[in-house]
Amino acid sequence: MCTFFSFCTCPSFHPGKRFYFNWKQRNSKESAYQDIYCDSHDHIIHHYKLDDAVVNKYEYNPFTKRLIADTINSSINDIAQVRDWAEKFDFKRIVKPLIKTDVINPFDLPTADANMIAVDLLNKFIHLIESDDINIAAIAARSAIQIKHHVCTNLFYKLKSLSSCAYDIKTPIIHSLFEHYGARYINESKYGKISRFIDLIDYLYFISLFDLDILKYLDIRCIKYVEELWNMGIVISYDGDKYRLHSDHNAKIIYETKKGYSNV
């Protein structure tokens, strides 16, 4: 099934040209440009009046940089040129509010220390969501709603799914806690709290890939704290009792503190 970002080439008759639907077309009120069809190769071919028999069909994930040659119908295989084009392409031409596609796997970065900057960011995060009684689940949900006013719901969830292909933070954190505390530590209740919190941290990082200026009347400091730590190679976890900072490919615990957070 075709998915974001789909495009076609026709090197025999249109060398060097790429056929796709841009941001303006995707947001057109005309039924021909409903987003559900904008990543359909057949729809692209029909709109641009191409001959399917000589068209090459591609899909590119801008977050993982993975290029898929769905079908090569032309006698000219242009995959090398297409890869070079896709890797240099400015995806704001496709999704204007998406300002970053260089997704980071924090656990691929060098092991970070629990230095003053990291601990200060964690303390600011904790103070914000506890002292000011800000529910990060609500912040994540309201941010998503506002972004969907600019990026249609269907495309928003496509982008979330594609970005998550670039990293996995939950599995290494769960394994790290299991190794550190033993099997009896992670009961069903604790696992649920840890899992939900990590999902929220993941979601806040995804939100940070968009132009945050489009978020109105929301306190986005928690998004910025999560993003700063993430870019340092650090992820926050919470089990209902303690906050922890994790780093390196094994999600090693580098810092922990006990607070009374209850908004998960």
N, C-alpha and C positions, 0 to 999 in steps of 0.2 A: 504493500500500500504506500502511495506517495506521502511524503511528510515534508516538513520544513527542513531545509530550504531546497525546493525543487526548481530546476531550470533545464533548458534544452539548448543544444547547439546544432547547427546545420553547416558543417565545415565545407561541404561540396559547393554550396550556393551562397552561404553567408559566412565566409571565413572570418574568424575572430569575434563574431557577434554572439552574445548570450541572450537568450529569451527567457524572461521571468516577469512576475508582477511586482512592481515597486510599491513604495509606501502609499503614494497617491492612489494607485489603482486598487490596492487592498482596502483603502478607506472610502472608495467610491460608493455612492448610494445605489448605483446601478446593479441590478441583480447579477449581471455578468461577472461582477467582481466580488461576490460574496466570499469571505475568507476561506470557507470550507473547500472552495475549488481553486484557490490561488496557488496551491502546491500540487495540483493535479497536472501531470505531464500532458494528458489528453486535452485538458482545458487550455493549457499554454499553446499547444499545437493548433488547436481550433482557433483561438483568438488571433494568433499571428499568421494563420493561413499557411502553415508549414506542411510539408509532405512527410507523413509519419515514416515512410519507407527509408528516408535518408536522414532521419533525425537521431541524434545521440541524447539520451536522457540521463540526468545526473541528480543526485541528492547530496547535500553538504551540511554537516553539523558544524556550525561556527564555533561551538564551545569545545568540542573534542578535536576539531580540524579533520574529521573523518569524511572522505569523499567516497561515494558509492556510484559506480557506473551501472545504472539500472538497466539500460539497454544501449548497445552500440549498433546502430543500423547503418551508419554511413561507412563507406569504404575507407574513410579517413578517421583513424583513432586519434582524437585530440585530447586525451585524458591528461597528458603532461602539461599542456598549455592551460587546460581548464583548472588543474590543481593550483598552478601558479596564480591564475586569476582569482580563484576563490580565496586563497590565503591572504591576498592583498585587498580584497573587496571590503568596502566600508558598509557594514550591515545597517547603519543608520539610514541608508537608502531604502532598506526593506522594512525596518522597524525603527522609526525615528526616535522614540524614547529610549531605545536600547543603546546605551552609550559604551558598554563594555562587553566584549565577547571572550576576552582572555581570562577564562575561568581558571582559578587556582585550586589545586588539590593541596590543602594546607599540610597534609601529612607527607607530601613529597618534598617539602622544603627542608632545609637543614634544621636539626633539632634546636628549638628555641630555649632560652633560659627564662625563668620566672623573674625577670628583672623589674626595676621600678616602674618602667613604662607599662609592661604587661599587667602587673598587679594593680597599678593605678587604673587602667582601663577596666579591669574586672570590678574593682571597687566602685567605680563610677556607674558601671552597668547595674551592679547590685543595689546601689543607693537609689538609682533612678527607678527601678522596678519595685523596690520595697518601700522606700521612704515616700516616694511620690505616688505610690499605689497605681503604677502603670502596668496594665496587663499586656505582656508582649504578644500573647495570642491575638488579642484585639488589635494591636498595632499591625501585626502581620496581615490579619484579615482585612482591615480597613485600607491598608496600603495596596493590597491586591485588588480590592474593589475600585480604588481610584485609578490604578494603572490600567484596569480593564475598561475604563472610560476612554482611554487613549489607544489601547491595544485590545482587540476583541478577545472575548473569553476563550474561544477556541485556540487562537494563536498563543495567548498567554500560557495556557496549560501545555501546549506543544513545546514552548520555550523552556518551561520548568522541567519537563520530562527530559528534554535534550541536554540541558545544563547538568542535570543530575548524573548523566552518563559519564561526566568528566571526573567524578570523585565519589567516594563512599566514606563518610565520616562515622556512621553509626556502628558498623561492624568492628572496626579497630578499637573504638572506645569501649564497647561492650566486652570485647576480648581482654582489653587492658584491665578493666575493673574486675573481671573474673579472675585473671591471673594475679592481680594484686591482693584481692580480698578473699578469694576462694568461692566455691560454688554456693555456699550457704548465704553469701552476701546478697546475691541478686535473686530475690524472691519475685513472685509475680507482680506485687505492688510496686516494688522498686524498679523493676524492668519497665513497667508501664510509664512511670514518671520520667525515667532516663530517656526512654524512646521518644516520648512526646516532646520533651525539652530539646533533644537533638534535632528533631524534625522542625521545630520552631527556629532554632539557630540556622539550620540549612535554609529555611524559607527566608529569613531575614537577609542572609547573604545573597540569595537570588534577587531579592528586592533591590539590593545595593547595585545591581548591574544596570538598573534603569536611572534615568535622570530624576533625581529625588526632588527637583524643583517642581515637579508636577504633583507632588503630594501636598495637599492643602490641609491646614488645621490639625496636623499630626506631629507629635514629638518623635522625630526620627533619630534622636541621639542614640537610642539602643541599636539601631541599624548600623550607625557609624562605628560604635564601639565593637560590635561583632565583626564588621568588615576590617577594622584596623588590626584586631587580633588575628583574624583569618589570614591576612596578608603577611603577618609575622610568622605564620606557621603554627598558630595556636587556636584551639577550639574549646569553648566552655561546655561543661556538662553539669547536670544537677540531678540529684537522686531523691529530692524531698528533704534532705538533711544537710548536704554539703555541696558547695560549688567546687569544681575542679577545672584546672587548665591542663590540656593535653597537647603534646607535641611529638614529633618524629613519626616514622612509618608504623610504629607499634602503638601510637597514641599514648605514650608514656605520661603518667601523671607528674607534672612538674610543680604543681602548687594546688593547695586546697584550703578552703575556709568554710566555717560553719555559719550559716545565716538562716533566717526564718522566712524564706520565700514560699508563697503558697498560691501564686496565680497561674499554675500550670494545670 
